[in-house]
Amino acid sequence: MPPDLNRLTAAEETFVLADRALGMPIDNQMLWRFDSPLDRARLETVARALGEGPLTRRLSRAKVPFARDRWMAAEPPRPLVSFGEPIDGSDILQWAQRCIDAPLDFESGCAWRISAAPLRDGGHVVSLVASHAVVDGSGFYAAVITAVTGAATGRLPDDSPTAARVSKWADARDAVLQIVSAVRGLVAAIRTVWRSRRSPDARSSGERMPQPEPAAQIAPTARAVAGAWVVAEFDEERWVNAAKTFGGSSNSLLIALSVGLLESVGRITAGTTIPVSMPVAERAPGDRRAIATIGATVAVPVAADRPTDLQPIRVAVRDALTRATDPERDHTDILRMLTPTIRLLPHALLRRIALSQPVSVCTCSNVGELPSEVSTLGGDVAARTTARMLVRGADVQQLRTARGGITAWLTTSDGAATLSVLSMDPDRLPDTDSLQQAVIDEAAKWSLQPRFW
């Protein structure tokens, strides 16, 4: 019997469990800021095409314990586009936050929403929000490209009529396969640990990653808000030249600047090495998986005399990508071996385990130059764009417990390198003003001057 391509992958289950087990739904948001007037008809055409694409799916729960849930085709949102009243250019981020506030439902409702509002200066802004369970960053852009070009790609990995009909026996078969996989993974992990103890040369292949520094205790800040967020726009040519001046690339400059922000506010200290999480897209054309991203961990030295040289970060990124894409990783990475076992644990236990672990101290995602189909949304004018991933509804105390740092995204379009920075540390970077000032001070060290949205 062929594999059921519409069953959730391990990566997709991670985001579903974040919602179900942790009560912390994770969303993606992309913003377009146009100088041209809003063309409602064109935007509705794009939204209608999105409604026929891979964003429009819902979760169907398995009827048998331990079987994987499946994706099913869903109905598009109604209305297709939520049109708002005119706003000031200085209110874009507040408007974008309001677009996030309304919950999404990837199980019984619609998992995405597109909104638009005219700007009083004559331009307009567009927001596309989607549950991370149904789409990652590369899937976002692929969905927009197919919607703009009119390409018919389908909604699910398997759109055949037979794929929509699943019997209880099919769920039972999948449950057995998952139990067998969990046992095999547990045995493989035990064997790997045993070999590593008996022979140092047999230890799992990767070098040990640096662990996040324990955050120094500081007094709670009264003005802290949950997830302070800023969007800083740089001239693209100046950004690229700054990276080249210090022997680096746009990617290494993004990481260096992000690490510098954390060091400047005392979250990390000079002379240490910290892990920086970096998502890496593996999506090929026509890939309709919800998640086609792997995670790379970059060991970044925090230099005391920065900025001086971006070359060490470039080397660290290359090493991280090599490790992340190593085909032997499934046979050496203990966590990967245990993933089939972990998914069978009760949700209450998963919640306790997850909440006891600190989140990433620094996550950097370099989206790069956007295809014209994405940056223009099918029109004649390119927009400045930005993106972010966030935990919807997280409060200040939850962020303090998670012990995070910052997450940063870089997109390039319309001659601008746009940096989106989200604070996960509500006491060291408690609000928009403090986060903006930290970005201004750090950018100045690289001879860069931001313009804030």
N, C-alpha and C positions, 0 to 999 in steps of 0.2 A: 504493500500500500504506500503511495507517495506521501511525503511529509505534508502536513497541514500548514501551508505558508501563512495563514491568517492567525495562527496562534501567537501570543505575545512572546517576544524574545526576552532574554534576561534583562537587557537594558531597559526595555519598555516596562517590564514588571517593576523595576526600581522606581520609576516615576508614578506608577499606579499605587504602589505601596506607600510612597511619600504622602499621597492623598488619603488612602484608606487607613493605614496603620499609624501614621504619625499625625494625621490631620493637618498636614502642611503642603497644600497643593502648590505646584511649581508651574509658573506660566512664562511664556516668552512674549516679548512685545517688540515690534519694530515700528519706528516713526519715520515719516517722510515730511520734510518741510519744503514746500514749493513757494516760489516767488510769483507764480501765475495764479489767476483766479480758479476757483473750484469748478470743475466740469462734472456735475453730478451724474449725467448720463454715462460718461465714460467710466466713472468709478463703479457705477452699478453694473456695467457690463463686465468689468474685471471681477467684481464680487460674485456675479452669477456664474462665471467660469470657475471661480474658486469653489463654489458650491457643488461642482461636478468633479472636483479633484480629491486628492488624498487627505486633505484636512477634514473632509466631511465624513467622519467615521465615528462609531460609538463602540463601547465595550459591551460584549455579551458574556455574562458569567458562565463558567463551566457548571454542568449539572452534577459532576462527580468530584469529591475532594481530591486535591493534589493535581488535578488536571489543569492545564493552562487555560486562561480565558482567551477569547478570540475577538478580533476586530470584525465589525459588520458595517455595511454602508449605512449612512445616516441621512437625515433631512438637513438641508442648509438652514442657516439662521433666518429668522423673520423678525424685523425687516433685514434685507440683505446688507444695507448700510444704515448706520445710525448717524443722521446728519444733525449737527449741533448748531447753536447760535454763534455768531462771530465772537472771536476772542482776541485779546492783545497778544503780540508776539512774546511778551514777557510772561505770559500765563500758559505757555505750551506744556511745560512739565506738569503743572497742576492739572491741566486738562487731561494729559496722558495718564496721570494717576487715577483720575476719575474713570477712565476707560478700563482700568484694571480692577477697580473696586467691585464691580458687579461680577458675581461668581460665574464660572464656566462649569459645564457638566459633561464629562466625556462618557458618561454611562447612560443617562436617560435624557439628556438635552443636547445642546450643541457645544462643541469644544472650541469654537473660534468666533471672533467678532471683529468686524471692521467698522471703524468710526471715522468721521471727517468733520472738520469745522473750518469756516473761512477765517482768515486773519484780517483784522481791521486795516492793515496796511496794504491789502490787496492780494496777498498770497493765501495759501491754505495749508492745512496740516492733516495728515492721515495716520491713523493708528490701526495696526493689525495685531490682535492679541490671540494667542492660542495656548491651550494646555500643552505643557512640555510632554505629557504622556502620549499625545498624538503626533507631535512633530518636534524635531530638533532644528537647529539653525539652518543646516544645509537643506533640510526638507522645506523650511519656510521659503527659501529662495527658489527652489525647484518648483514649488507649488505656484509661486507668483509668475515665474517664467512661463509655465504651461498655460496659466490663465490668460496672460497677456498675448501669447502667440496663438492661442486657440488650439494647441495640441491636445489631443484626446489621450490621456495617459491612464485613465481609470482611477479608482479610489483605493483599492486594496492590493496587497501582493498577489492575491488570486481573486479575480473578479468573475470567475466562471459561475454559472447557475448552481452547479453541484456544491460549490464551496459554501454557499449560503445555507445549505441544509446539513445540519450536524446532529447526529443521533447521540443518545446517551451512551451507546456502545463505543462511539468514537471518543467521547470524553473518557470512558473507562480505559480504553487502550492508551490514551495519552497519559492518564494517571499512572498506569503501570510503567510506561516508559520513563516518566519523571522519577518514580521511586527507584527504578534500576539505575538511572543516571546519578541520583543522589548517593546511592550506596557506592557506586564506582568512584565518584568524586571523593567521598570520605576515605575510602581505602587508598586511593592515590595520594591524598594529602598525608595520611598517616605514614605511608611508605616513604614519601619525600622527606618528611621530618625525621624519620628514623635514619635514613641514609645520611642526612646532613649532620646528625649527631655522631654517627660512626666515622664519617670521613669528611673533613673540612672541604675537600675538593669537590664533594658531591652536593654541596649546598645549592639551593635554588639559585638559578643563574644570575639574577640581577644583583648589583651591588646594593647595599642598604641605603635606602633613601633617608635624607635628614628628616627628623621629626619636627613638627611645629614647636616653636618656643612656647612654654607656658606663659600666658599673658600676665604681666605684672599687675598686681592688684591696684586699682585706683578707685577713688570715691565715685559713686554713681553721679552722673551729671544731670542736673534738674532739667536742662533744656533739651535733653535727648529726645529724638524722634526715631521712629522705626524706619530704617532704610533710607537715610538721607541720600539724595541722588542729584548728580549734576551732569550736564552734557557740555563738554568743552570742544570748541571747534578751532582747528589750526589750519593755516594755509598748508595745503598738501606738499607743495614744493619745499617749503621751509622744514616741514616734518621730515621728509626724505633726506634733505641735506643735513639736518641735525644728526640723523642716524649714521649717514656716511662719514660725517666729520669724526665721529667717535668709533669708526670701524665696525659699525653694526648694520642691521637691517631694520625695517619698520617693526618687525616682530620683536627683536631684541630691545628696541627703544621702548616699546609698550611695556615689556616686562620690567625693564630698569626703572621706568618712571613709576610704575605701580609699586614696586618694592621700595622705591624712594619715598613714596607717600607714607607707607607704613613705618619706615625708619624715622621719618621726620616727626611723627607724632608719638614715638616711643613704643609702638606695637612690636617691633623687632629691633635688634641691636646690631650695630656694625661689627664686623669680624665673625659673624655667624653665617651659616648656610641654611637657607629655608626652602621648603618645597613649594613650587608654584604649579598649580593645576592648569593644564592647557588642553581644551577639547580639540580633537582632530577628526575632521570629517572623512568618512570612508564611502560616501554615497556615489554610486555610479549612475549614469543616465538610465532612467527607467526604474530605478530602485524606489519602491513604494513602501519600504519599511518606515515605521514612525520614527525610530531612532537608528541612525547609521553613523554613530559617533563613538570613538574610543577616547579614553583619557590618557594623557601623557603627564608625567610628573617631572618637572624640571628642577634640578638642584641648583639654586641660584646663590652665589656668594654675595653677601652684603658688604660691599667695599666701604672702608672708612673714608676714602678720599674720592668718592664718586662726584661728578661723573668724570671718568678718565678713559675707560676702554670698554666697549661693548663686546669685544671679541670673546671673553670668557662666557658670556651669556649665549652667544651664537653657538659655541661649542656645546654648552650644556643642553640647549634646545635640540641640537642634532643628535646628541646621545639619548635624550629622552624619546625622540621620535623613533630611533632605532630600537629601543627597548619596547616601546608601545606596539610597534608593528612586527616584532619578532614572531615568526610563525611557531616557534618552540615555546612561546610564553604560556600556552595552555598546559604544558607539561612541567612547568617550573614554578608557576605562580600559585601559591597556596590558596589565595582568595578566589582565584578563578576555579580551582578544583572544587572548592567548597560551595560555590554559588548554587549548584543544583540542590545541595543539602539545605542551605540557608533558606531558600524559598519555601521549604516545607515547614519551617518553624511557625508556631502560633504568632499571630499579629501582636499580641501583648508582649511576647518575648522580643520580637523584632523591634518594637517600639523602645523597650528598655535598652537594648543594645545600641540602637541608633542614637538615642538621646544622650547616651553616655560618651559618645565620640565627638571630638571637636570637628567643626567643619573646616574647610580649606581656609588657611590664613590669607591666601592670595590666589585668585583665579583670573586668568587673562585669556581672552578670545580675540584673535585678530581675524576679522571677517575678510579684510582685504578690499580690493576694488570690486564694486558691485557691477554685475552685468547691466547693460543699458536697459534691458527689459524690466529689471527690478528698480533701478534708480529713477526711471521715468514713469513707472506704472502704465506703460503703453502709450504715453503721451509724447509731446515734442520737447518737453523741458525736463531736465534732470533735477532731482531734489538733493538737498543735504539729508543724510539719513543717519539714524542711530538705532541701537538695539540694546536690549537688556533681558536678563533672566532673573526672576525674583520669586520669593516665597510669598504667596498671597496671604495677607492677614496676619503675618508674623508681627508680634508686638515687641516692645523694647526688652522686656524680661526674657523672652525667648531668644532674642539675639544675644543678650548677655550670657545666657546659658550655653549657647552654641559656640561662643568664643571665636568667632570669625574675624576677618580683617576687611578686605575689600574684594569686589569683583569688578573687572574692567573689560570693556569691549571697544574695539577700534574698527570703524568702517570708513571707506574712502569712496567719495562720489562728488561730482560737481566741483572738483578742484579743492575739496576740503577733506582733511583727515579729522574725523569726529570721534572723540573719546567720551564714552559713557562710563561713569564711575558710581558704583553703589556701595555705600558704607554698610558693613556688617558689624561694626564696632560702635555701638551707640554712645560710648563715653569718650573715646578719643577723637572720633569724627561724628559729633552728635547731631549736626544739623547742616543745612545747605550752606550757610555762611562759612562755617569752619571747613567744610569740604572744598568749597570754592577757593578759599584762601590757601589751603594746602596744595591744590592743583596749581594755582598761580605761582607759589613759591618753588615748587618742584620743577615746573616747566621752565622757569627762569634759569635754572641751573643748566638747562639744555639750550638756552638762548631761544626759547619759544614763548609766545604770548597767546593765551587762549582768549576766545570770545565765547561767552556763555549764552546758552539758549535761555 
